[in-house]
Amino acid sequence: MPHDHHDHISPSGHPYRSDNDHPLTYWQQMEIAVRELLIEKGVTTAAEVNAQINAMDSRGPAHGASVVARAWTDPPFREALLSDASAATREMGFDIGPMKLIAVENTAEVHNVIVCTLCSCYPRNLLGLPPDWYKSRAYRSRTVKEPRSVLAEFGVALPDTTTVRVHDSTADMRYIVIPARPKGTERWSQADLSKLVTRDSMIGTGLAKAPPTA
Amino acid sequence: MDSREFMRVRADMPPGHVRTPAYLRGKTGWIERELGPFPNPEQLAYGLKADALTLLRMRFTMKEVWGPDVPYPHDTIDAEIYAHWLEPVERTDAA
């Protein structure tokens, strides 16, 4: 065997990831205990728990992208989205549950970026699970203090004439950024436009992708 | 005429579950919009009957929150603050 002498390194040269067969943590035990009790007492069923996990996993940034693409092409919808984003996305057919959503729009004058300094509030019911960096202390503490440095690290450089608005998701509302529509997409369909809308552009740490140049 | 309604976030540090970020306590901002009544998280967190409180989206300048030496004093931070954390201010240079 060529790798006998360093068996914690995989053949591809990366360290093996340790397995998660350590003893359960306090909160893992608590989750299992509460779930089993709820099932035993007939409050919910294992199938319902699974269905909910599947529903959560099936949500992703593509949902938000189609909302943004419609806002770019349908002025009355854009108005409705900016005045009541929960109602407008529900009307599009998204099951956002009890989520209270606010949409904020990026323009030449204003760039919006979303953070949750207290925990990791994120519009999961529309965009799916948040990226790991969104939950990191570094992102959460630096975005409210030096947003332009954070944005620059994401590759977003803004002119001094643009005002940065940081939205700290402190309580009951969740936020989605409507990125600026890329130039050169005037005749594009909603379906094609939605492919330019990245997850990060809806958090505000990115811009919508530019159309490929011919 | 500046029609903005300025309010100061209480500078208190009570124990327990509070959803008013410490970095905004004692800072003055203006009401960006009212969000209607929401159950008080400080009661909700402990399984108590929660009072319905008005939640406000407050807007603060970077200068007000972090001091006059910030590179972009007019960039802003918006945060949701429950009404019982806000007190009126007479006049302000927080704009």
Interface residues (C-beta under 8 A of the other chain):
Chain A: K100 T117 L118 V144 K145 P147 R148 D160 T163 V164 R165 V166 H167 D168 S169 T170 A171 D172 M173
Chain B: R19 T20 P21 Y23 L35 F38 P41 L55 R57 V65 W66 P71 Y72 H74 D75 T76 I77 D78 A79 E80 I81 Y82
